[in-house]
Amino acid sequence: GSGALPARSGGEGNRPAPARGRRRGGKGKDGKEAGGGAGRPGQSYEELQTQRVMANVRERQRTQSLNEAFAALRKIIPTLPSDKLSKIQTLKLAARYIDFLYQVLQSDELDSKMASCSYVAHERLSYAFSVWRMEGAWSMSASH
């Protein structure tokens, strides 16, 4: 009687193991791609080529989606006309801008009349952020 329980529970515990083994055989995150490793017998050269082409298409789409997201982020962050920001610069500047906006909200710098005029408020914030950024750049260059 009691010998049957561990066997049953052990059988359930072993079910996920083959799935993990299949995942290990492939390149990574995608379960479909991982299931068809290059070493699978009976897989033709054409099938491997098709898989590679599909993986390349997915990677191009992922890269394009990421680039579009960075472009949208660059439009939101006030920048100087001379700025041509890399992805890491964009992320760092976005973090600084979020911190700056948080500080503005905390200090109640904008009165209610300015806040109601979104264009003027945005222009003021852009200017203030540019000034704040320059002060940060000067202090950072002076410390190096």
N, C-alpha and C positions, 0 to 999 in steps of 0.2 A: 503493500500500500504506500508507505512513505517513500519508497524508491521511485515511484512514478512521478511524484511532484518535482523533484530536482531535474529529472530528465525532461519533463515538459517545460519547466522554466528555463532550463539550459537551452532547449531547442528554440525558444522565443528569443533568448539572449543572443543566439548565434545568427539570427536572421539579418540584422543590420550589417554584419561583418562583410558579406559579399558586396554590398553596396559601397562600403568604404574601399574595398579592394578595387572596384571599378573606377572609383573616383581617383585613386592613386595612379592608375594607369594613364590618365590623360594629363593635359596641360594645366587644368585649373578649375575655375569656378563653375563652368558650364557643364552640367551633367550629361547633355547630349554629346558634346565633344569628347568628354572623358570616357564615355562608353566605347568609343571607336578609336582605340589606340593604333599606332602604326604597325604594331606587331601582331595584329589580329589575323589569323589565317583565313584565306579565302577572300580577303579584301583586295580588290584590283587597284592598279595604279590610278585608273580613272576615278575610282571612289575616293582615294586619298587626295587626289587633285581637287575634286569637288569639295571635299571637307575643308581643304586649305583655302580655297576660294571663298567659301562661305564664312570661314573664320576671319579672313581678311575683310570681307564686307562688313561683318559685325564690328570689327575693330575700327574701321573707317567711320561707321555710324556713331560708335561710342566717342571717338575723337571729335567728330563734327559736333555732336551734342555738347561735349565739354567745352569746345571752343565757342559755341553759341552762348552757353551759360556765362563764360568769361566776358564775352562781348557785352552781354546784358548788364553784367556787374560793372564793367568799365563805364557804361552810360550813366549809371546811378551815382558813382563816386565822382565828386568834383575834382577835376584835374586841371593842370596847367596846359596851355596849348602845346608846349614843348614835350609833354609827357608821352612816352610810348612805353607803356608798362608791360613787363613780362607777367606770366601767370603768378609767379611767387610774389612779385611786387604788387600785383593787383590784390591778392589775398591779404598781404600785410597792410596795404593801404585801406582796404575795406575794414579790416579789424580796427585800425586806428580811427577811421571815420565813424564806426559804430561807437567806439569809446568817446569820441568827440561829441557825437549827438547825445549820448548818455549824459555827458557833462553839461551840455546845453540844457537838457531837460531838468537836470538836478538844480542848476543855478537859476532856472526860470528867466533866462536871458531875454527871451522873446516875450513881449507883452501880448495880451490877447488880441489887440488890433493888428499887430504884425502877423500873428499866427493865422488870422482869418484871411489874409492876403497871401495865398500860397506862392505866387510867383516872386513877390518881394521877399518873403521869408526864405524861399529857396536861394535867391540871389545873395541874400545876407549870409546865409549858412555857407554857401559856396565860397564867398569871399573870406569869411571868418575861418573856414577850414583851411583855405590856402595860406592864410597868414599863420595859423596855428602850425601847419605843416612846415612852413619855412622856418619858423622858430625852432621846431624840433630838428630839422635838418642842420641848422646852424649849431645847435647845442651838441648834436651828435658828431658833427665834423670837428668841433672844437675839442671834444673829449678824446678824439683819436690821435 
